[in-house]
Amino acid sequence: MIQQLLLSPPIAFILFFGLLSVLYVFLRKHSAHGPDHPDKHLPYSGGQKLPPVEVRLSYTTYFRLGLLFGITHVAVLVLATFPLGIGNSALGLFYLIGLSISAVVLAHRKHE
């Protein structure tokens, strides 16, 4: 009985979280402390200093691609769990049309 209780996911998570928290505090207390490097908070660029640029880096394209990727994967999961049947086929087709429109809108690039 006690073994089954300890192996349940919530209890196991709490136990491991507590164990790792204690280990983290112990190791942080006994680790070597030194001064922070002045370049600590600069973006990493392979060990080289980045030249100053006038243009800010933009991740808009990356986020749009990531959102498209996420929508596609969720769509596959939803469609894979649809029950089989005539009425559900129409609903699945409607769902696919809506997702296709979303994908086209996300994939469309603005010409600047």
N, C-alpha and C positions, 0 to 999 in steps of 0.2 A: 504494500500500500504506500509506504513512504517513498519507495523507489519510483513508483509510477508518478507520485506527486512531484518529486524532484526532476523527473524527466519531462514534465509537461512544459511546453514552449514558454509560457509567461514566467514560470518560476525559474527555469533554466536561464532565461534572459536576465532576470533580476540578479541571480547569483553570479553570472559571468560579468554583468555590468558592475556589480559591487566589487568583485575580485579585481577586475581591470582598473577600476577607480582607485582602489587601495594601492595597486602596483604603480599606477601613474603618479600618485602623490609621493610614494616612497622614492621612486626613481628621480622625480623632479627635485626632491629635497636633497638627494645625495649626488646629483650630477654636478659637473663643473660649470661654474658661472663665469662668464667673461663679458667684456664690453661688446656692445652691438657694433657691427660694421656700419660705416656711414652709408654704404650703398645697399643696405639690407632691404629697404622698401622700394627699390627701383625695379622695373620689369626685368625679368631674366632674358638675356639675349646671347646665350652660349658663352658666357664669361666675358663678353666684350661690352663696352659702354655703347649705348645707343646714341647715334648722332641726333642733335636736336632737329625736329621736323616741324614745319608749319601746319601740316595737316594732321588732325587727330585720327587715330586708328578707329575704324568702325567695324563692328561685328554684326551689322544688320543682316548682311547676306548669310552669315553663318547661322544666326538665330532663325532666319526664315527657313533655311535648309533643315535645321534641327526640328523645327515645328512641323515641317512637311514630313520628315522621317517619323516623328512621333505620331502624327495623324495617320500615316499609312500603317504603322504597326498596330495601333489601336483598332483601325478599321479591319485589319486581318483577324485580330482576336475576336472582335464582335461578330464578324461574318462566320467565323469558324464555330461559334457557339449558337448560331441560329438553328432552331429546330427545323427539320425538313417538313415541307408541306407547300401546297399551292399558294395559300395566302401569305405565307412567310417568304416565298420566293419574290412576290411582288414588293413586299416590304424591304427585302434585301436589295432588290434592284433600285428602289427609291433611295435607299441608304447609299448605295454605290454612286448613283448620279450626284447626290449631294456632296459626297466626298470628292468626286472627280472635279466638281466645280471649285471646291475649296483648294484642291491641289493645283488647279490651273491658276487661280488667283495668287496663291503663294509662289508658284514658280515663275510667274510673269515678272519680268524686270522692267523697271522704269528707264526710259532712255533720257539721259540727262544731257 
